[in-house]
Amino acid sequence: MTETVLQKAREKLIFALDVPDADTALDLVDKLRDEVGLFKVGLELYLAQGPAVMQDLVNAALPAGIFLDLKLYDIPATVLGALSTIIHGVSLITLPSDLGPTGLKKIVDAAGSAFNILAVTVLTSTTAQDLHALGYDPKYAQDPTALVLLRAKLAQEAGCRGVVCSGREAAAVRQACGPKFLIVCPGIRPAWAKVPGDDQQRVVTPGEAIKNGADYVVVGRPIRQDPDPAAAARRVVAEIAAAMRE
């Protein structure tokens, strides 16, 4: 397998920095910055350390980038106020698709080219039973893919750069939204990884997600909990590269 293929595969791997302190996060960045394309900063680290940690992460992560996954959910004016506090150097940022087409469009239009905004469609921990309990129309509750597609199309029309969805729905989103629409897939579980107490439901392997059309796959615990995170990341990259070749 050529280094060019492996490099392209690395660029598709996002590592989730779901840790509670900056020292642990920066240690993982040091170990993995040459093994992954992006580092995902979520609620746990951001709320524990505050915005100040972001500049350190942006500087330390190079050549990898930063994906800020806060799923900012509020009225457009409040979300835009929050976005104005985020430093430059963040490659991707998430908003919930629940904001609706009007809210998403207002935010995307006002943010302009400052951020690549992704809309989160349906969390990978959400089940059909959850959607039934929340009162969704049966045609969406019984088939989460239908709900993901609805939200992906709304996000695209609102101007979002792409969406976050399960790898199970990636092929349908790719077909509906075209080749330039970014698809980021969390809930990735390599066949060799065991995650105790796993809360993910709609999961796929890295290779399956790539074959289904994902631009990026998000992997956290299977790498973070491995005794050698860098070696685990390289195993994931090899799976991605194999799927790309196929």
Backbone bond lengths (Angstrom), bond angles and torsions (degrees), N, CA, C in turn:
res aa  C-N    CA-C-N  psi(-1)  N-CA   C-N-CA  omega(-1)  CA-C   N-CA-C  phi
1 M - - - 1.461 - - 1.533 108.56 -
2 T 1.328 117.22 128.38 1.464 120.21 -174.24 1.522 111.47 -75.23
3 E 1.330 115.53 157.10 1.462 120.81 178.30 1.523 111.05 -63.71
4 T 1.345 117.41 -31.40 1.465 120.54 178.70 1.517 110.92 -62.88
5 V 1.331 116.74 -44.28 1.466 120.96 178.66 1.517 109.82 -64.50
6 L 1.322 117.02 -44.49 1.459 120.51 179.90 1.526 111.67 -62.60
7 Q 1.319 117.59 -38.58 1.459 120.46 178.89 1.519 111.06 -64.87
8 K 1.318 116.43 -43.09 1.464 119.85 177.27 1.525 110.67 -62.97
9 A 1.341 116.24 -36.23 1.464 120.08 178.11 1.527 110.75 -68.06
10 R 1.345 117.29 -40.09 1.470 120.36 177.44 1.522 111.05 -59.43
11 E 1.313 116.28 -39.62 1.463 120.60 -177.76 1.526 111.77 -63.87
12 K 1.319 117.43 -20.36 1.461 121.43 -179.38 1.536 113.02 -89.65
13 L 1.322 116.76 -7.08 1.461 120.38 -178.18 1.526 110.89 -95.87
14 I 1.335 115.28 122.66 1.463 122.11 174.27 1.521 107.73 -107.30
15 F 1.320 116.68 126.10 1.462 120.30 177.06 1.521 109.74 -99.25
16 A 1.327 116.12 130.09 1.469 121.87 -177.95 1.525 110.70 -84.86
17 L 1.324 115.69 114.04 1.465 121.89 177.72 1.533 109.83 -84.26
18 D 1.319 116.18 60.84 1.463 120.50 -179.16 1.520 109.50 -88.14
19 V 1.314 114.64 74.21 1.464 122.74 -179.27 1.531 108.29 -132.81
20 P 1.344 117.66 159.93 1.470 119.34 -170.34 1.520 116.21 -92.95
21 D 1.341 118.96 -1.35 1.455 117.98 -176.90 1.518 110.86 -147.53
22 A 1.323 115.15 157.27 1.462 121.67 -175.42 1.519 112.40 -66.60
23 D 1.336 117.91 -37.53 1.461 120.07 -178.10 1.528 111.18 -61.24
24 T 1.332 116.36 -45.22 1.467 120.09 178.58 1.520 110.45 -64.53
25 A 1.326 116.16 -42.30 1.461 120.27 -179.93 1.522 110.86 -61.65
26 L 1.323 117.24 -47.28 1.463 120.99 -177.63 1.525 111.77 -67.52
27 D 1.330 116.66 -31.76 1.462 120.00 176.00 1.529 110.52 -65.72
28 L 1.336 116.75 -42.63 1.460 120.49 177.53 1.528 111.27 -66.64
29 V 1.316 116.75 -38.98 1.469 120.08 176.50 1.521 110.32 -60.21
30 D 1.333 116.39 -42.31 1.460 120.38 179.80 1.529 111.30 -61.73
31 K 1.323 116.48 -37.95 1.456 120.94 -178.30 1.533 112.71 -77.00
32 L 1.338 116.91 -26.82 1.464 119.71 -167.23 1.523 115.20 -117.90
33 R 1.322 119.15 -3.12 1.466 118.97 -172.17 1.528 113.18 -62.75
34 D 1.335 117.20 -24.67 1.459 119.72 177.09 1.530 112.65 -94.12
35 E 1.348 116.18 1.93 1.472 120.50 -176.12 1.519 113.13 -109.83
36 V 1.343 117.69 -13.86 1.463 121.03 -174.41 1.523 110.19 -132.64
37 G 1.329 116.00 166.21 1.454 120.74 179.44 1.513 113.91 -91.20
38 L 1.339 115.96 -36.60 1.457 121.42 -178.21 1.522 109.53 -143.39
39 F 1.327 114.96 153.00 1.457 121.70 170.12 1.525 108.27 -109.25
40 K 1.327 116.46 129.84 1.462 120.74 179.72 1.526 110.02 -95.02
41 V 1.324 115.51 124.43 1.461 121.75 175.03 1.525 107.58 -104.82
42 G 1.331 115.79 120.29 1.455 120.72 -178.83 1.512 112.39 -111.33
43 L 1.326 115.11 -164.84 1.456 120.76 -174.45 1.521 113.25 -62.59
44 E 1.335 117.45 -39.20 1.466 119.44 -175.01 1.523 111.60 -58.71
45 L 1.313 117.24 -53.74 1.464 120.54 -177.82 1.523 111.66 -71.08
46 Y 1.326 117.50 -41.63 1.462 120.86 -176.15 1.530 111.21 -64.56
47 L 1.335 116.61 -42.26 1.462 119.29 -179.54 1.522 111.76 -75.06
48 A 1.321 117.44 -31.14 1.467 120.13 -179.98 1.524 111.73 -71.69
49 Q 1.350 116.32 -37.95 1.467 120.09 -172.64 1.524 113.70 -109.50
50 G 1.322 117.19 -17.47 1.449 120.29 -179.56 1.515 112.83 80.04
51 P 1.329 116.98 172.67 1.464 121.74 -176.70 1.528 114.10 -58.59
52 A 1.331 117.24 -24.77 1.465 119.80 -176.17 1.519 112.68 -59.66
53 V 1.334 117.48 -27.02 1.460 120.01 -178.04 1.522 111.98 -69.02
54 M 1.326 117.61 -20.77 1.454 120.77 -172.51 1.527 112.15 -64.37
55 Q 1.313 118.17 -42.59 1.467 119.43 -178.67 1.518 111.32 -63.80
56 D 1.332 116.51 -40.39 1.463 119.81 177.15 1.524 110.71 -61.81
57 L 1.325 116.40 -40.73 1.460 119.87 -179.21 1.521 111.73 -68.93
58 V 1.319 116.73 -42.64 1.464 120.11 178.55 1.525 110.35 -59.44
59 N 1.318 116.56 -43.68 1.464 120.71 -179.12 1.524 111.89 -68.19
60 A 1.329 116.10 -41.66 1.465 120.49 -175.32 1.519 112.68 -76.21
61 A 1.332 116.82 -26.95 1.465 120.30 -171.89 1.521 113.66 -73.94
62 L 1.314 118.04 -25.16 1.455 120.43 -175.31 1.527 111.71 -50.11
63 P 1.341 118.31 134.27 1.468 129.03 12.25 1.530 115.03 -83.82
64 A 1.335 118.35 -3.12 1.468 119.79 177.48 1.527 109.72 -75.85
65 G 1.341 115.58 162.17 1.459 121.25 -179.94 1.520 111.69 -108.68
66 I 1.327 116.04 -174.42 1.465 122.83 -177.65 1.523 110.17 -121.25
67 F 1.319 115.26 133.89 1.465 124.37 175.66 1.528 106.14 -115.33
68 L 1.328 117.07 113.87 1.461 121.91 -177.24 1.527 109.06 -95.53
69 D 1.318 115.52 109.21 1.476 121.75 -172.10 1.527 109.54 -109.01
70 L 1.333 116.15 77.02 1.469 120.56 -178.45 1.522 112.99 -103.70
71 K 1.321 117.83 -12.50 1.479 122.02 178.55 1.536 110.12 49.62
72 L 1.307 115.71 57.10 1.466 121.54 -174.27 1.531 110.55 -64.07
73 Y 1.312 116.08 117.61 1.473 120.87 -171.84 1.523 109.95 -125.56
74 D 1.332 115.77 103.85 1.465 121.26 177.87 1.525 106.75 -169.39
75 I 1.319 116.89 -175.02 1.461 119.86 176.65 1.527 108.89 -65.24
76 P 1.334 118.43 154.30 1.465 120.36 -175.21 1.525 114.84 -52.65
77 A 1.328 117.70 -41.89 1.467 119.31 -178.01 1.524 111.45 -61.32
78 T 1.322 116.71 -40.38 1.461 120.51 -179.69 1.526 110.96 -69.23
79 V 1.334 116.22 -42.41 1.471 119.97 179.00 1.526 110.38 -62.80
80 L 1.328 117.00 -42.83 1.463 120.07 179.49 1.524 111.28 -64.19
81 G 1.324 116.72 -35.90 1.456 119.70 175.41 1.520 111.51 -62.51
82 A 1.334 115.48 -40.67 1.465 119.64 177.92 1.525 110.95 -66.55
83 L 1.327 117.35 -41.63 1.461 120.73 179.97 1.526 111.78 -61.79
84 S 1.329 116.24 -31.48 1.463 119.34 -177.86 1.524 112.07 -67.52
85 T 1.337 117.24 -15.62 1.466 120.56 -179.35 1.527 112.33 -91.73
86 I 1.316 117.80 -7.53 1.467 121.22 -175.35 1.522 109.64 -83.86
87 I 1.299 115.77 133.38 1.464 120.55 -175.22 1.525 111.45 -72.86
88 H 1.321 115.32 160.64 1.456 120.59 173.63 1.528 109.21 -70.73
89 G 1.297 115.54 153.09 1.458 120.17 -179.20 1.505 113.09 108.08
90 V 1.339 116.97 -4.58 1.463 121.25 175.57 1.522 108.27 -87.38
91 S 1.324 117.04 124.60 1.465 120.75 -174.31 1.523 113.08 -80.45
92 L 1.335 116.60 -41.29 1.460 121.52 -176.30 1.515 108.98 -136.31
93 I 1.333 116.14 151.39 1.457 121.50 176.43 1.525 108.64 -144.92
94 T 1.328 116.74 148.85 1.466 120.02 -175.24 1.523 113.65 -111.17
95 L 1.331 113.83 145.75 1.456 123.28 169.62 1.530 107.20 -129.38
96 P 1.334 119.00 150.25 1.462 119.93 176.18 1.528 110.21 -73.93
97 S 1.316 116.75 139.08 1.461 119.72 175.29 1.526 111.15 -66.20
98 D 1.353 116.39 -17.76 1.465 120.92 177.35 1.528 112.70 -60.32
99 L 1.331 118.05 -15.47 1.463 120.18 176.05 1.523 111.22 -62.76
100 G 1.336 116.16 -19.44 1.456 120.59 177.61 1.512 112.52 82.62
101 P 1.331 116.11 164.40 1.463 119.51 -175.37 1.525 113.85 -62.41
102 T 1.335 117.92 -36.22 1.460 120.46 -179.35 1.524 110.99 -67.07
103 G 1.340 116.15 -49.54 1.453 120.17 -179.76 1.517 112.20 -63.88
104 L 1.342 116.75 -44.57 1.463 119.94 179.93 1.525 110.97 -60.19
105 K 1.322 116.32 -45.26 1.468 119.38 -177.36 1.521 111.21 -64.36
106 K 1.334 117.58 -42.31 1.465 120.06 178.52 1.526 110.97 -59.15
107 I 1.321 116.27 -42.92 1.462 120.27 -177.54 1.525 110.80 -70.51
108 V 1.330 116.60 -46.34 1.464 120.72 -178.92 1.522 110.43 -62.73
109 D 1.321 116.71 -44.24 1.470 119.89 -179.67 1.528 111.17 -62.60
110 A 1.336 116.31 -43.34 1.463 119.95 -178.07 1.527 112.02 -70.93
111 A 1.328 116.52 -34.85 1.463 119.99 -179.81 1.519 111.50 -71.59
112 G 1.339 116.91 -28.30 1.452 120.59 178.49 1.512 112.50 62.09
113 S 1.323 116.76 -135.50 1.460 121.37 -176.80 1.522 113.03 -91.20
114 A 1.326 116.75 7.68 1.468 119.62 -176.56 1.520 112.42 -67.37
115 F 1.341 117.14 -31.19 1.462 120.84 -176.43 1.521 110.31 -138.36
116 N 1.330 115.27 148.63 1.459 121.63 166.45 1.520 106.61 -91.63
117 I 1.328 116.60 106.15 1.459 121.69 -173.17 1.519 110.29 -95.02
118 L 1.336 115.38 129.71 1.457 122.78 175.08 1.524 108.66 -110.37
119 A 1.321 116.50 140.10 1.462 121.09 174.47 1.525 109.02 -98.04
120 V 1.318 116.29 128.90 1.462 121.14 176.70 1.522 107.79 -80.70
121 T 1.317 116.71 123.08 1.473 120.56 -175.04 1.523 110.91 -83.05
122 V 1.332 117.76 -77.93 1.469 123.07 178.42 1.529 106.95 -133.72
123 L 1.323 117.25 125.97 1.460 120.75 -178.28 1.526 110.77 -56.35
124 T 1.333 115.84 143.72 1.461 119.31 -178.03 1.529 112.52 -71.19
125 S 1.324 117.66 -9.66 1.463 121.04 174.70 1.529 111.99 -88.05
126 T 1.327 117.60 -7.94 1.470 122.24 -176.06 1.530 110.57 -82.24
127 T 1.325 115.88 134.50 1.459 121.57 179.02 1.525 110.70 -108.85
128 A 1.330 116.00 168.89 1.461 120.57 175.38 1.521 110.40 -60.09
129 Q 1.340 116.52 -36.89 1.466 120.18 178.62 1.528 111.15 -62.77
130 D 1.331 116.40 -38.59 1.466 120.10 176.76 1.527 110.73 -60.89
131 L 1.332 116.49 -45.16 1.461 120.71 -177.98 1.524 110.98 -64.98
132 H 1.340 116.98 -38.59 1.473 120.31 174.90 1.527 109.74 -59.83
133 A 1.338 116.34 -47.76 1.463 120.94 -176.73 1.529 111.59 -63.33
134 L 1.330 116.68 -29.96 1.456 121.06 -179.64 1.525 113.19 -82.41
135 G 1.322 116.44 -2.72 1.459 120.19 174.44 1.507 115.73 89.80
136 Y 1.329 118.00 16.86 1.463 120.05 179.30 1.528 111.05 -69.05
137 D 1.319 115.31 149.22 1.454 121.35 173.82 1.529 108.85 -51.73
138 P 1.338 118.85 136.14 1.466 121.10 -177.87 1.519 114.17 -53.23
139 K 1.344 118.06 -31.36 1.471 118.63 -178.69 1.525 111.31 -66.78
140 Y 1.337 117.22 -22.61 1.455 120.88 175.61 1.524 111.75 -96.51
141 A 1.329 116.55 -37.07 1.461 120.07 -179.23 1.525 111.26 -66.50
142 Q 1.319 116.40 -37.35 1.469 119.84 -178.62 1.523 112.03 -79.24
143 D 1.307 117.19 -19.22 1.462 120.90 -177.88 1.526 108.81 -138.39
144 P 1.346 117.68 87.34 1.466 119.97 -179.09 1.530 113.64 -54.53
145 T 1.333 116.74 -26.86 1.465 118.73 179.13 1.520 111.27 -61.10
146 A 1.326 116.47 -37.06 1.469 120.01 179.53 1.528 110.56 -63.99
147 L 1.331 116.83 -39.32 1.459 120.73 178.73 1.529 110.37 -69.46
148 V 1.336 116.98 -40.96 1.467 120.82 177.16 1.520 110.40 -60.03
149 L 1.329 117.12 -44.28 1.467 120.68 -179.83 1.520 111.29 -63.55
150 L 1.316 117.22 -43.23 1.463 121.04 177.76 1.520 110.27 -56.84
151 R 1.324 116.19 -47.79 1.458 120.45 -176.97 1.525 111.82 -71.58
152 A 1.336 117.37 -34.90 1.463 119.90 177.95 1.523 110.89 -64.17
153 K 1.310 117.24 -42.90 1.468 120.48 179.42 1.521 110.98 -65.44
154 L 1.335 116.71 -41.19 1.470 119.94 176.69 1.530 111.22 -61.94
155 A 1.337 115.74 -41.40 1.462 119.85 179.49 1.522 111.22 -64.46
156 Q 1.321 116.18 -41.42 1.464 119.67 179.32 1.522 110.85 -63.96
157 E 1.323 116.76 -43.51 1.460 120.53 179.05 1.529 111.73 -64.79
158 A 1.345 116.27 -29.31 1.471 120.23 179.00 1.521 112.08 -78.88
159 G 1.333 117.23 -9.02 1.459 120.53 177.70 1.512 115.23 100.15
160 C 1.339 117.43 7.45 1.464 119.62 178.63 1.529 110.08 -63.42
161 R 1.322 115.66 149.42 1.470 120.86 -179.80 1.518 110.94 -72.08
162 G 1.336 117.11 -25.37 1.458 120.48 -179.30 1.516 110.52 178.29
163 V 1.328 115.70 -163.54 1.465 120.86 -178.17 1.519 110.31 -138.19
164 V 1.328 113.44 164.42 1.457 122.35 169.30 1.521 106.58 -108.64
165 C 1.320 116.51 126.10 1.460 120.52 179.31 1.522 109.47 -152.02
166 S 1.324 115.96 166.92 1.456 120.61 175.26 1.522 110.16 -66.56
167 G 1.325 115.54 151.10 1.454 120.09 174.63 1.512 112.67 -61.67
168 R 1.314 116.82 -21.38 1.469 120.11 177.79 1.527 111.64 -68.03
169 E 1.324 115.82 -26.29 1.468 119.58 -178.29 1.522 112.66 -102.53
170 A 1.329 117.33 -2.79 1.463 120.56 -173.36 1.520 112.67 -60.98
171 A 1.329 117.73 -40.64 1.469 120.02 -177.34 1.523 110.82 -63.80
172 A 1.327 116.63 -41.42 1.461 120.53 179.94 1.531 110.59 -66.47
173 V 1.337 117.17 -40.61 1.462 120.69 178.29 1.524 110.52 -65.62
174 R 1.323 116.47 -42.58 1.460 119.60 179.29 1.523 110.96 -60.28
175 Q 1.317 116.94 -44.02 1.463 120.50 -179.62 1.525 111.13 -65.04
176 A 1.329 116.80 -38.66 1.460 120.57 -176.05 1.527 112.71 -78.59
177 C 1.330 117.33 -33.16 1.468 120.65 -169.98 1.522 114.63 -110.28
178 G 1.318 117.65 -5.61 1.452 120.07 173.20 1.508 115.16 90.09
179 P 1.334 117.16 173.91 1.468 122.65 -171.19 1.517 115.49 -75.25
180 K 1.338 119.29 -20.03 1.467 121.06 -175.15 1.526 113.27 -93.95
181 F 1.314 117.00 -9.02 1.461 122.30 -178.29 1.527 108.33 -80.29
182 L 1.342 117.28 122.58 1.457 120.57 -176.64 1.523 111.67 -71.16
183 I 1.335 115.34 136.91 1.462 121.89 176.17 1.517 108.00 -124.94
184 V 1.328 115.75 117.88 1.460 122.83 179.12 1.522 107.96 -112.22
185 C 1.330 116.54 126.25 1.465 120.71 -174.50 1.528 112.22 -117.24
186 P 1.332 117.32 110.90 1.468 121.07 169.16 1.535 108.73 -86.99
187 G 1.336 116.36 -168.46 1.460 119.07 -179.77 1.517 111.18 65.45
188 I 1.328 116.86 35.05 1.460 121.66 -178.64 1.529 108.97 -94.33
189 R 1.313 115.54 127.53 1.449 121.32 -179.08 1.525 109.97 -132.74
190 P 1.340 118.07 103.10 1.464 119.52 174.42 1.519 110.10 -57.55
191 A 1.328 116.82 148.68 1.466 120.91 -177.34 1.526 111.24 -60.12
192 W 1.338 117.41 -27.28 1.466 121.51 -176.76 1.527 113.12 -86.00
193 A 1.327 117.74 -6.16 1.466 120.68 -174.78 1.520 111.58 -97.74
194 K 1.313 115.88 136.28 1.457 121.80 174.01 1.528 108.17 -118.78
195 V 1.337 115.63 125.33 1.464 120.70 -177.82 1.522 108.51 -116.89
196 P 1.333 118.48 103.99 1.470 120.73 -179.90 1.526 111.81 -58.05
197 G 1.338 116.32 136.63 1.459 120.96 177.46 1.508 113.56 64.18
198 D 1.330 117.48 30.90 1.458 121.58 -174.62 1.528 110.98 -61.29
199 D 1.347 116.91 131.03 1.457 121.57 178.95 1.522 112.23 -100.70
200 Q 1.318 117.22 0.21 1.455 119.96 177.81 1.532 109.93 -77.22
201 Q 1.326 115.98 143.08 1.461 120.73 -176.40 1.529 112.24 -116.17
202 R 1.335 116.91 -54.16 1.466 120.53 -176.15 1.527 108.14 -94.53
203 V 1.340 115.54 80.43 1.453 120.79 -171.88 1.525 111.42 -107.54
204 V 1.336 115.29 156.06 1.460 122.97 172.56 1.525 107.89 -143.08
205 T 1.331 116.74 168.99 1.461 120.85 175.06 1.526 109.24 -81.58
206 P 1.331 118.01 164.76 1.473 119.35 176.79 1.521 112.36 -56.85
207 G 1.325 116.85 -44.52 1.461 120.09 -179.13 1.509 112.92 -62.87
208 E 1.344 116.64 -41.10 1.460 119.91 179.10 1.516 111.65 -62.19
209 A 1.340 116.14 -42.14 1.473 119.83 -179.77 1.525 110.76 -62.29
210 I 1.337 116.75 -44.61 1.466 120.33 -179.88 1.526 110.62 -63.96
211 K 1.310 117.46 -44.06 1.463 120.75 178.53 1.521 111.43 -61.98
212 N 1.325 116.40 -30.18 1.470 120.71 -179.89 1.527 112.81 -82.33
213 G 1.338 117.09 -3.32 1.460 118.82 174.59 1.504 116.50 112.45
214 A 1.347 118.27 6.38 1.462 120.15 179.69 1.523 111.19 -66.00
215 D 1.333 116.11 139.64 1.461 121.42 171.47 1.519 110.96 -85.09
216 Y 1.344 115.77 -33.37 1.451 122.17 179.76 1.522 109.58 -138.17
217 V 1.322 116.31 148.36 1.458 121.57 170.58 1.520 107.96 -120.96
218 V 1.332 116.06 140.63 1.463 121.82 -179.05 1.526 108.37 -105.46
219 V 1.316 116.12 122.71 1.465 121.45 179.49 1.524 108.08 -128.26
220 G 1.313 116.41 129.04 1.450 120.67 179.76 1.510 112.49 -120.72
221 R 1.328 116.08 -83.13 1.460 120.42 -172.84 1.531 114.82 -58.48
222 P 1.338 120.56 -40.39 1.468 118.39 179.13 1.527 113.65 -58.20
223 I 1.324 117.80 -29.00 1.464 121.34 175.92 1.521 110.61 -88.93
224 R 1.313 116.19 -48.04 1.472 121.16 -174.19 1.525 112.29 -62.81
225 Q 1.331 117.71 -36.64 1.455 121.05 -176.38 1.530 113.29 -87.31
226 D 1.318 116.91 -3.04 1.458 120.49 178.84 1.533 108.93 -76.61
227 P 1.337 118.82 143.48 1.460 120.58 177.22 1.530 113.13 -58.17
228 D 1.337 117.08 -27.98 1.459 122.34 178.04 1.530 108.28 -126.16
229 P 1.348 118.08 86.86 1.468 120.62 -175.98 1.529 113.64 -56.24
230 A 1.334 117.30 -38.50 1.461 119.80 -178.70 1.527 110.67 -64.56
231 A 1.329 116.63 -41.84 1.464 120.01 178.44 1.530 110.67 -64.59
232 A 1.347 116.53 -40.06 1.464 119.87 177.91 1.521 110.80 -63.70
233 A 1.328 116.76 -40.45 1.463 120.25 178.18 1.520 110.61 -62.53
234 R 1.323 116.52 -40.13 1.464 119.23 179.26 1.528 111.43 -65.32
235 R 1.325 117.53 -33.27 1.468 120.26 176.15 1.528 110.48 -65.14
236 V 1.336 115.97 -41.45 1.467 119.49 177.75 1.529 110.28 -64.19
237 V 1.320 116.38 -43.87 1.473 120.63 179.66 1.521 110.45 -60.62
238 A 1.316 117.48 -39.49 1.464 120.63 178.72 1.529 110.68 -62.74
239 E 1.332 117.45 -38.85 1.476 121.11 177.16 1.533 110.55 -65.03
240 I 1.326 115.31 -42.54 1.471 119.39 178.60 1.531 110.19 -62.20
241 A 1.330 116.05 -45.67 1.469 120.46 -178.66 1.525 111.10 -62.15
242 A 1.327 116.17 -41.62 1.472 119.39 178.94 1.526 111.13 -61.73
243 A 1.338 116.26 -41.19 1.461 120.12 178.94 1.519 111.37 -67.24
244 M 1.331 116.64 -36.82 1.475 119.70 177.41 1.526 111.25 -63.57
245 R 1.319 116.64 -39.43 1.459 119.94 -179.96 1.513 111.54 -66.82
246 E 1.336 116.45 -33.64 1.470 120.61 178.18 1.514 111.83 -71.78
